[in-house]
Amino acid sequence: MSYIKKMEEVRLLQPKMALVSINNENSPYVSYSGNLKNCYLLCGSEYDENCYYGFWLYDSRDSADCDYCQKCELCYDCVDCIECYNVNFSQDLNNCTDCDFCYDCTGCKNCFGCIGLRRKQFMINNKPHSQQEYSKRMKELKDNANREKLFETLESMKLQAPHLYTHVLNIENCTGDYVYNSRNSLNCFDVKQLEDCHYCNNSVALKDCLDMSNSYYNSELDYEVMSEMNLYNCNFCVTCFDSQNLDHCELVYNSHDCFGCFSLKHAEYCIFNEKYKKEEYEKKIEQIKKEMLESGEYMKFPVSTYPYEDSNAAMEWPDDPKIC
């Protein structure tokens, strides 16, 4: 008997949420997001207002086409920017205002086409200008703007400038990139507040977790889990919240001690969505895990219900480079 096939059969019989969202206002087309107002097509984002087309966008307002940005306002087409105002077409900016086509700048104002600057203003292509010269030159650039050429110039400057080895702050014994306020966490990317975790990405406030993605808030002792929040001792789960002791589950909320379950709330001691007594559950789970380990099915999960080309996976590993 294939337990994976059994899981697929159970999943097909259960209702499935079209979008996963919590406490949003006038934001009908967002997923894996919460506390949004007047937002459109955001994913993995929280506490935003009037924002559109973004991923992992936090505490931001009036911004569009921004990914991995936090506390930004009036920003467009930015990546990995923090506490920026009126910044466009830029990457890795921190606490900058009125900057366009910039990379790796901190505390800068009124900069255009600049790289690697700290606390500068009225700079164009890393060259200083007076305020009057800057205003005049910016008017000329905007009147005759060729976005493709501007990007080409910026990329050329990047090749000539030193780059940070990694983007980290307040860490202890960590490896990866974009790691903040964490300790003893290896090969983690775009994370903060992690402790004793390995191989995590897009995650916040985890402890003793391994192989996690898009995971949040006080989760502990989890393995191979994605799109979750506040889980304890859960393995091989997708989109489960506020639960404990789950195994091979999806869309299970406020539950504990479930195996191979789908689309359940406030459940306990369930196997393939069927309820058992505690003693019977524990005995049956032991037998199922033993058989799955022997057959090589344990640690596997039913295939995704979304087409590959419509998922975020296509951004990381595109079949066709033209997709991205």
Sequence and secondary structure as in RCSB ss.txt:
>XXXX:A:sequence
MSYIKKMEEVRLLQPKMALVSINNENSPYVSYSGNLKNCYLLCGSEYDENCYYGFWLYDSRDSADCDYCQKCELC
YDCVDCIECYNVNFSQDLNNCTDCDFCYDCTGCKNCFGCIGLRRKQFMINNKPHSQQEYSKRMKELKDNANREKL
FETLESMKLQAPHLYTHVLNIENCTGDYVYNSRNSLNCFDVKQLEDCHYCNNSVALKDCLDMSNSYYNSELDYEV
MSEMNLYNCNFCVTCFDSQNLDHCELVYNSHDCFGCFSLKHAEYCIFNEKYKKEEYEKKIEQIKKEMLESGEYMK
FPVSTYPYEDSNAAMEWPDDPKIC
>XXXX:A:secstr
  HHHHHHHHHHHS   S  EES BS TT BSEES BS EEEES BS EEEEEEEEEES EEEES EEEES BS 
EEEES BS EEEEEEEEEES EEEES EEEES EEEES BS BS EEEETTEE  HHHHHHHHHHHHHT  HHHH
HHHHHHHHHHS   S  EEEEEEEEEEEEEEEEEEEEEEEEEEEES EEEEEEEEEES EEEEEEEEEEES EEE
EEEEEEES EEEES EEEEEEES EEEES EEEES EEEES EEEETTEE  HHHHHHHHHHHHHHHHHHT TT 
    SS GGGSTHHHHS SSGGG 
